[in-house]
Amino acid sequence: MQATPPPSRTLPRALVVGFTALALGVSSSPWASTAAPVRAASSDVIRDWSETAVAVVSGDAQRPTAEPFIWYGFVSAAVYNAVVGIEGRYAQYKWHERGPRTASSAAAAAAAARRVLLTYFPRSQARIDAAYTASLEKVPDGKPEDEGVAFGERAAARLVELRENDGRGATVTFDKQPAPGVWRPTLPNHTPFINPWMAKVRPMLLDSPDQFMPGPPPELTSKRYARDLAEVKAMGAKTSTVRTAKQTETALFFTDPLPQQLQAAYRDYTARHGLDIVEAARLFAAAGTASADATITTWNSKFTYALWRPITAIRLADTDGNPATEADPSWLPLANTPPYPEYMGGHCANDGAVMSVLDRLTGGDIDLRVSSAVTGTTRTYTDSADFNRDVINARVWEGIHFRTADIVGNRVGRHIGTYALAHYFQPLHHKR
């Protein structure tokens, strides 16, 4: 979709620069300029566009459940390419084009984010252009700004090109019929499987949606399944008498929408730790693309195995063929059950991917502050294992997942996070 040119404080200059990159010296050579590089810019622009992306994707467009992870991945990858294409230090994401060393990386980041968001969310143009104008107000007028905008436009165009015909929004039919163990719509709204296309969309980093496909869930007649069901039945019930107040608070804490929750945590971390524009862009991109692929992998697993949710399993336990389970036809979970199959756990897959990325970027001391609008509290995590543990437990205590699905999801997510930094976002062996 053709979006309108960017607004500018100095018409018609910035109107033109986004479409005249070659005239401004943008080159496919890694040595685009011999001029001395400017000092890496502040990372404020990275955080500003994270906030704008959240407002557009999760606010204006109201994209459901885990889908925002995919869009945040797109924005962060384009911004990263725009920044490191000028500043250097790290290999670009599926691109090999350098901008002038004199270009403003802050202007490039803003232009890249703006173009990606406008391409996919044109109805939010007013919000996006207001954010863009605010970003350029912080960049001095002149050639570096013009060069940065031009290069950012090219970085965005490359990302959009990479994502053409990737399967987003395709018609994917979930046609499995209700049977013991098979997912079906649940209370409260009996909503059909939401966004089944995410099971088939082309990943950002991985070769295919099933590259890290887990093995199947436990058989309904197995001891593990009976243990899982008994645990969530007791601990995840809306009126549980065994779940403690602290456990309930943990469960509710993680009912906050995870994509937005993590974006806020990244903004806080990069600000508190004084990451410059390059390091901040790398963190957002590595975590963002790993989360996108964790989401795609999760949906592929859910679509393939189509395991029923605890609310269905507990109410229909007399049909599962397992003598160790007992039905409760009126059982309700603490939290509302999401409208898609149970296995594997998506929250835990995304958290695992992010924790794996942060472990490698921080050397293991993640120092992550995570806030929840649901409970109005903030938690600080210094060890990724503690974060992973809390999320795994929370999904069981919410009554929406079996423990096995959470453990498996977290493990798969950690593999994806490891893969992300083993194959992408790596340090360059030469300086610009």
C-alpha positions as a printed Julia matrix, in Angstrom:
432×3 Matrix{Float64}:
   0.0     0.0    0.0
   1.43    3.36  -1.01
   1.72    5.66   1.99
   2.01    9.42   1.84
   5.4    11.12   2.15
   6.61   12.14   5.63
   5.77   15.54   7.09
   8.62   17.87   7.87
   9.47   21.06   9.65
  11.22   22.32   6.51
   8.99   21.73   3.52
   9.69   20.62   0.91
  13.13   19.29   1.95
  12.14   16.25   4.04
   9.3    15.53   1.62
  11.87   14.87  -1.05
  14.67   13.14   0.83
  12.77    9.93   1.51
  12.57    9.29  -2.23
  16.01   10.49  -3.35
  18.33    8.26  -1.37
  20.78    7.63  -4.16
  21.24   11.32  -4.77
  22.25   11.72  -1.14
  25.05    9.21  -1.33
  23.44    6.07   0.03
  25.51    3.2   -1.26
  25.44   -0.57  -1.28
  29.1    -0.53  -0.33
  29.96   -1.1    3.34
  32.34    1.85   2.96
  29.82    4.41   1.8
  31.79    7.39   3.06
  35.25    8.17   4.36
  34.04   11.07   6.5
  34.5    10.81  10.25
  31.51    9.19  11.97
  29.5    11.2   14.45
  29.05    9.99  18.0
  26.23    7.46  18.4
  22.97    9.25  19.05
  20.75    9.02  22.1
  18.45    6.01  22.21
  15.39    8.15  23.01
  14.17    7.71  19.44
  14.11    3.91  19.85
  11.91    4.17  22.93
   9.7     6.84  21.38
   8.9     4.62  18.42
   8.32    1.62  20.63
   5.61    3.66  22.35
   4.19    4.76  19.02
   4.15    1.2   17.69
   2.26    0.02  20.77
  -0.24    2.87  20.43
  -0.81    2.07  16.75
  -0.82   -1.74  16.78
  -2.4    -2.51  20.13
  -4.32    0.73  20.56
  -5.64    2.09  17.26
  -5.71   -1.21  15.36
  -6.51   -3.33  18.42
  -4.67   -6.33  17.0
  -5.56   -9.3   19.19
  -3.64  -11.48  21.61
  -0.07  -12.34  20.45
  -0.34  -10.81  16.96
   1.36   -7.53  18.0
   4.6    -9.47  18.5
   4.81   -9.86  14.72
   4.3    -6.17  14.0
   6.72   -5.08  16.72
   9.24   -7.45  15.16
   8.81   -5.74  11.78
   9.28   -2.24  13.19
  12.28   -3.15  15.33
  14.05   -4.93  12.46
  13.69   -1.97  10.11
  14.84    0.47  12.79
  17.81   -1.75  13.61
  18.88   -1.91   9.96
  18.59    1.85   9.63
  20.72    2.44  12.73
  23.51   -0.09  12.23
  23.62    0.68   8.52
  24.95    4.07   9.58
  26.65    3.43  12.92
  28.07   -0.03  12.19
  29.09   -2.42  15.01
  26.6    -5.17  14.15
  25.54   -7.06  11.05
  22.3    -5.94   9.48
  19.18   -8.09   9.37
  18.9    -9.68   5.9
  20.31   -6.57   4.26
  23.75   -5.42   3.16
  23.51   -1.72   2.47
  25.33    1.07   4.24
  24.34    4.68   4.58
  26.65    7.71   4.75
  28.68    7.81   7.93
  27.66   11.43   8.34
  23.95   10.58   8.37
  21.83   11.0   11.49
  20.96    7.56  12.81
  18.17    9.09  14.91
  16.52   10.5   11.79
  17.03    7.16  10.07
  15.38    5.27  12.92
  12.38    7.59  12.92
  11.96    7.41   9.15
  12.2     3.61   9.14
   9.67    3.17  11.93
   7.3     5.68  10.37
   7.38    4.07   6.95
   6.8     0.53   8.27
   3.89    1.59  10.46
   2.3     3.69   7.7
   2.61    0.83   5.22
   0.67   -1.57   7.41
  -1.48    0.82   9.45
  -2.35    3.77   7.2
  -5.43    4.65   9.27
  -3.09    5.77  12.05
  -1.32    8.31   9.83
  -2.12   11.27  12.07
  -0.6     9.61  15.13
   2.39    8.3   13.18
   3.15   11.62  11.49
   2.86   13.49  14.78
   5.43   11.14  16.3
   7.66   11.59  13.25
   7.54   15.37  13.45
   8.41   15.17  17.15
  11.38   12.93  16.38
  12.78   15.24  13.7
  12.41   18.24  16.01
  15.22   16.68  18.04
  17.55   16.38  15.02
  19.37   19.49  13.73
  18.4    20.6   10.23
  20.94   19.88   7.54
  22.5    17.2    5.42
  22.9    14.58   8.22
  19.16   14.71   8.86
  18.37   14.45   5.14
  20.75   11.55   4.7
  19.34    9.79   7.73
  15.73   10.12   6.57
  16.65    8.83   3.12
  18.46    5.82   4.52
  15.7     5.05   6.99
  13.21    5.01   4.12
  15.38    2.48   2.31
  15.66    0.3    5.42
  11.88    0.27   5.75
  11.42   -0.53   2.08
  13.73   -3.5    2.47
  11.73   -4.83   5.42
   8.45   -4.44   3.56
   9.96   -6.22   0.56
  11.14   -9.1    2.78
   7.63   -9.55   4.16
   5.76   -9.6    0.86
   3.52  -12.67   0.46
   4.56  -14.03   3.86
   1.15  -15.5    4.68
  -0.16  -12.76   6.96
  -3.93  -12.76   7.0
  -4.21  -15.76   4.68
  -7.27  -17.97   4.89
  -6.31  -20.9    7.1
  -9.17  -23.14   8.16
  -9.22  -24.98  11.46
 -11.54  -27.9   10.79
 -10.88  -30.41  13.56
 -14.1   -31.73  15.01
 -14.82  -31.88  18.76
 -13.64  -35.11  20.37
 -11.92  -36.03  23.64
  -8.73  -34.0   23.81
  -9.57  -31.78  20.83
  -9.92  -28.03  21.27
 -13.23  -26.32  20.82
 -14.38  -22.72  21.59
 -14.77  -22.01  25.29
 -16.48  -19.73  27.75
 -17.09  -16.85  28.09
 -17.72  -15.98  24.41
 -17.13  -19.26  22.54
 -14.89  -17.38  20.1
 -13.5   -19.48  17.19
  -9.75  -20.1   16.84
  -8.33  -16.6   16.46
  -5.71  -15.82  13.8
  -5.01  -19.39  12.58
  -2.95  -17.82   9.79
  -0.18  -17.17  12.33
   0.5   -20.93  12.27
   1.6   -20.68   8.64
   3.18  -17.25   8.29
   6.83  -17.09   7.24
   9.1   -16.54  10.27
  11.53  -13.64  10.52
  14.57  -15.64  11.65
  13.73  -19.33  11.4
  13.54  -21.35   8.2
   9.96  -22.5    8.78
   7.17  -22.34  11.38
   7.91  -25.91  12.44
  11.71  -25.64  12.75
  11.42  -25.91  16.53
   8.15  -27.83  16.63
   7.84  -29.65  19.97
   6.77  -33.24  20.33
   3.11  -33.97  21.05
   1.43  -33.27  24.39
   0.96  -36.1   26.9
  -1.6   -38.77  26.01
  -4.94  -38.28  27.73
  -4.54  -41.64  29.44
  -1.05  -40.89  30.79
  -0.06  -40.24  34.39
   1.49  -36.91  33.42
  -1.78  -35.72  31.89
  -3.66  -36.74  35.03
  -1.14  -34.85  37.2
  -1.36  -31.76  35.02
  -5.14  -31.79  35.08
  -5.31  -32.29  38.84
  -2.92  -29.38  39.41
  -4.71  -26.84  37.25
  -8.08  -28.02  38.53
  -7.03  -27.24  42.1
  -4.67  -24.3   41.65
  -6.29  -22.57  38.7
  -9.92  -22.64  39.78
 -11.71  -19.33  40.06
 -12.74  -20.25  43.61
  -9.59  -22.19  44.52
  -9.13  -22.76  48.24
  -5.51  -23.92  47.89
  -4.05  -21.08  45.8
  -2.44  -18.51  48.09
  -2.91  -14.75  47.86
   0.66  -14.39  46.59
   0.06  -17.01  43.92
  -3.14  -15.26  42.88
  -1.27  -11.96  42.57
   1.37  -13.64  40.39
  -1.33  -15.15  38.2
  -3.12  -11.83  37.74
   0.14   -9.95  37.2
   0.77  -11.94  34.03
  -2.71  -11.47  32.6
  -1.54   -8.07  31.4
  -1.07   -8.17  27.58
   2.43   -9.54  27.16
   3.51   -7.72  23.96
   2.88   -4.32  25.51
   4.25   -5.42  28.89
   7.58   -6.43  27.36
   7.89   -3.33  25.17
   7.55   -1.19  28.3
  10.17   -3.3   30.05
  12.62   -2.83  27.15
  12.07    0.92  27.23
  12.74    1.01  30.95
  15.84   -1.16  30.68
  17.48    0.75  27.83
  16.84    4.08  29.58
  18.08    3.03  33.03
  21.2     1.39  31.65
  22.04    4.23  29.28
  22.2     2.12  26.14
  23.09    4.2   23.09
  21.06    4.07  19.91
  22.94    1.07  18.5
  22.7    -1.14  21.57
  19.07   -0.19  22.17
  18.11   -0.9   18.57
  19.85   -4.26  18.79
  18.03   -5.23  21.99
  14.62   -4.29  20.59
  15.31   -6.06  17.29
  16.74   -9.27  18.73
  13.98   -9.58  21.33
  11.33   -8.42  18.87
  12.15  -10.82  16.05
  12.67  -13.73  18.46
   9.23  -13.01  19.94
   7.69  -12.85  16.48
   9.07  -16.29  15.66
   8.13  -17.69  19.06
   4.57  -16.59  18.32
   4.57  -18.2   14.89
   6.06  -21.42  16.27
   3.5   -21.46  19.07
   0.59  -21.04  16.69
   1.96  -23.81  14.48
   2.02  -26.12  17.5
  -1.47  -25.08  18.6
  -2.85  -25.59  15.1
  -1.13  -28.97  14.72
  -1.94  -30.56  18.08
  -5.19  -28.71  18.85
  -5.27  -29.78  22.5
  -8.31  -28.79  24.51
  -8.06  -26.2   27.26
  -8.33  -27.04  30.98
 -11.87  -25.66  31.2
 -13.0   -28.21  28.6
 -10.76  -31.01  29.87
 -11.99  -30.68  33.46
 -15.66  -30.38  32.56
 -15.43  -33.38  30.22
 -12.91  -35.46  32.19
 -15.34  -38.36  32.19
 -14.71  -38.72  28.43
 -10.88  -38.75  28.45
 -10.45  -42.47  29.2
  -8.19  -41.77  32.18
  -9.38  -43.37  35.45
  -7.27  -40.89  37.46
  -9.25  -37.83  36.34
 -12.65  -36.71  37.59
 -15.06  -34.34  35.87
 -16.38  -31.09  37.32
 -19.07  -29.8   34.93
 -19.19  -26.34  36.53
 -15.46  -25.65  36.89
 -14.23  -22.16  35.93
 -10.68  -20.77  35.68
  -9.36  -17.71  37.49
  -8.7   -15.94  34.17
 -10.72  -16.05  30.97
  -9.51  -18.74  28.59
  -7.97  -17.39  25.34
  -9.66  -18.41  22.05
  -7.12  -20.89  20.68
  -5.78  -24.35  21.56
  -3.69  -25.08  24.63
  -0.41  -26.7   23.57
   2.19  -25.24  23.62
   2.05  -22.24  25.93
   2.56  -19.03  23.96
   3.18  -16.72  26.91
   5.94  -19.03  28.08
   7.42  -19.42  24.59
   7.69  -15.67  24.18
   9.12  -15.19  27.65
  11.63  -17.94  27.04
  12.75  -16.34  23.78
  13.12  -12.91  25.37
  14.94  -14.2   28.44
  17.37  -16.12  26.26
  18.1   -12.97  24.26
  18.51  -10.81  27.36
  20.74  -13.39  29.04
  23.12  -13.18  26.11
  23.0    -9.42  25.76
  23.47   -8.71  29.47
  25.79  -11.53  30.47
  23.09  -13.1   32.65
  22.22  -10.13  34.88
  19.01   -9.11  33.17
  17.87   -6.45  35.68
  14.44   -6.29  34.07
  11.6    -4.28  35.61
   8.2    -5.53  34.51
   4.96   -3.76  35.37
   1.35   -4.91  35.27
  -1.6    -2.6   34.79
  -3.82   -5.4   36.1
  -2.26   -5.51  39.57
  -0.71   -2.03  39.56
   2.62   -3.48  40.66
   6.18   -3.7   39.32
   8.55   -6.63  39.67
  12.32   -6.57  39.22
  14.03   -9.68  37.88
  17.79  -10.15  37.93
  17.72  -13.82  36.94
  15.88  -15.07  33.86
  15.15  -18.38  35.59
  13.01  -16.54  38.15
  11.05  -14.79  35.43
  10.51  -18.02  33.5
   9.4   -19.8   36.67
   6.87  -17.11  37.55
   5.33  -17.1   34.09
   5.08  -20.9   33.93
   3.4   -20.96  37.32
   1.14  -18.02  36.52
  -0.42  -19.65  33.49
  -1.29  -22.74  35.55
  -2.63  -20.65  38.44
  -4.74  -18.65  36.0
  -6.41  -21.93  35.08
  -5.73  -21.67  31.36
  -2.76  -24.01  30.85
  -1.43  -27.4   31.82
   2.08  -27.25  33.27
   3.58  -29.41  30.53
   2.51  -26.94  27.84
   4.18  -24.09  29.73
   7.42  -25.96  30.33
   7.62  -27.06  26.71
   6.75  -23.6   25.42
   9.41  -21.97  27.55
  12.03  -24.46  26.4
  11.17  -23.93  22.74
  11.24  -20.17  23.23
  14.7   -20.34  24.77
  15.92  -22.3   21.75
  14.54  -19.6   19.46
  16.2   -16.83  21.47
  19.52  -18.64  21.31
  19.1   -19.13  17.57
  18.36  -15.43  17.09
  21.72  -14.25  18.42
  23.66  -17.17  16.98
  22.56  -16.31  13.44
  21.65  -12.61  13.48
  22.58   -9.29  15.11
  26.22  -10.36  15.47
  29.19   -8.01  15.97
  31.06   -6.95  12.87
  34.69   -7.95  12.56
  35.63   -4.62  11.04
  34.93   -1.03  11.99
  33.19    1.41   9.73
